[in-house]
Amino acid sequence: MHDIRLIRENPAAFDAALARRGLDGMSSGLLALDEARRAKILAAETAQAEQNRASKEVGAAKARGDDAEFERLRALVAEKKAEIAALTAQAGEEDAKLRDALMRIPNLPLDVVPDGADEDDNVEIHRWGTPREFNFAPKEHFDIAGVKPGMDFETAAKLSGSRFVVLKGAVIRVHRALAQFMLDTHVEEHGLTETWTPVLVKEDAMYGTNQLPKFAEDSYQTTNGWWLIPTSEVTLTNTVAGDILDEATLPIRMTAHTQCFRSEAGSAGKDTTGMLRQHQFEKVEMVTICAPETALDEQERMRRCAEAILEKLGIPYRTIVLCTGDMGFGAQRTYDLEAWLPGQNRFREISSVSTCGQFQARRMNARYRPAKSENGGGKPEFVATLNGSGLAVGRCLIAVLENGQQADGSVNLPAVLHPYLGGKTRITAEGVLA
C-alpha cells in the first residue's frame, strides 16, 4: 500500500511511476479522497474545540444565575456532540474509501525495471546450462512411458474436475524427494529457517500480502471466511504483521513447503494438458523480512538460492527481469527463473523472486526499530519484504522428468536426488524406481 503523505508531497512522481505500469493520473482521485477525509477531520476537531469552550462556559453561566445562557450553552454542547459524532463517522467513511483505493493500486517499479507492455518485453540477464540434444523427439512429461503409470489425470478429474492430478508410485516418490531436497538445501546451505504454516488464513492476511481486495477471484474462500493460501508467501510474510521488530533480529529468512491453491482465473485454455497449471500444487517458498536499505542485496541472494536448486538438479534455465507491464501487483522488481522443458521446446517459469519494498509492510503494519545512532533515531519504520519460489515442486518435477527422459521411455534422475530415493537412480519404462 502507498503512503498518502508521499503522494501528497509529490503527485507528479507518483503518476509518472504508475504510468510505466499503464496507469494514468491516479493521484488526482486519491488526493480528492484525502482532502475530503482531512476536511471532515478538521471540522470534527473544530466542533470539538467549540464543545470544549461551551462546556467550560456552562458552569460559569449557572454560577452567576444566568439560566437563559445556561440553557443555550447546554443545548450547544449537545448539538456539538452530535455534530462531532456525525463528522467522525463521515471521516471514517472517507478514510475507508481512501484505504480501499490505495489497496487497489500496484507497487511502483524501481527505476532499473525495464519498460514494456507484456512478457515479450522482459529482459534475459543470465543463462545456465545447455539444453540436451536428443536423438529422438522428446515428449512432454505426461506422455513419457515411465511416467504414465504414476500420473493419473482421469481419476483426478473424477474426484475433483480439471486441473488436478493424482500422483503415485515412482512419480510421487520423486516429487517428495524434490521437496525434501529443496528444503534441506535452503536450510543447510542457504541459512533459511524452515517453517511450517497453516494453509487456511484470515482475510487480513490476504490483504497484507495484496491478494485482496483486487484479486479475490484468484483464490478460494471457505464458507466460514477462511482463505486457502495461493502460496506460503501469505503466511510467512504475515508472521510479522502488527509487530515492531528490533533491527538486530533482521534479516529474517524463512522457507516453507506447503500445499497451495489457485483458481487460475483468466487461464482458460492455457496449459490444459499435463500438470503445469493446477488448482492444487506444492511449493517451497522463500520469504525475507529485512531493513529497506538491504532489500536489493537480499533479492540477489534469494535469486541465487533459487538458481542453485536448478543447477544442482542439472536443469538448464534462464533468468529474466520482468518488465513493468508483466510484473506482479506487489513487486518493485521481479526476477523470473525459467526452466528448459524439452517436451515443449521452450523455457517455462519455475520461480519468481520479488522485492516488494515497504508496500506489503505498510498494509500489515509490520515495522522495525532501527538501532539508535549518535543522532538519536530509533523511531519505528516499515520493514521491507521479499518472496520467491524455491521452487515450485510440480513444475520442477516436470523439468526433471522431461530433461531426464530416455528413448525407451525411462527417466534418468539427477544425482542429488539419489540419496532421497534409497539409492535408486531412474524410473524404468514400466514406471518403477530402479
Buried (B, 14 or more C-beta within 10 A) or exposed (E): BBBBEEBBEEBEEBBEBBBBBEEEEBBEEBBEBBEBBBBBBEBBBBBBEBBEBBBEBBEEBBEEEEEEBBEBBBEBBEBBBEBBEBBBEBBEEBBEBBBEBBBBBBBBBBEEBBEBEEEEBBEEEEBBBEBBEEEEEBBBBBBBBBBBBBBBBEEBBEEEEEBBBBBEBBBBBBBBBBBBBBBBBBEEEBEBEEBEBBBBBEBEBBBBBBBBEEBBEBBBBEEEEBBBBBBBBBBBBBBBBEBEBEBEEBBBBBBBBBEBBBBBEEEEEEBEEBBBBBBBBBBBBBBBBBBBEBBBEBBEBBBEBBBBBBBBBBBBBBBBBBBBBBBBBBBBBBBBBBBBBBBBEEBBBBBBBBBBBBBBBBBBBBBBBBEEEEEEEEEEBBBBBBBBBBBBBBBBBBBBBBBBBBEEBBBEBBEBBBEBBEEBBBBBBEBBBE
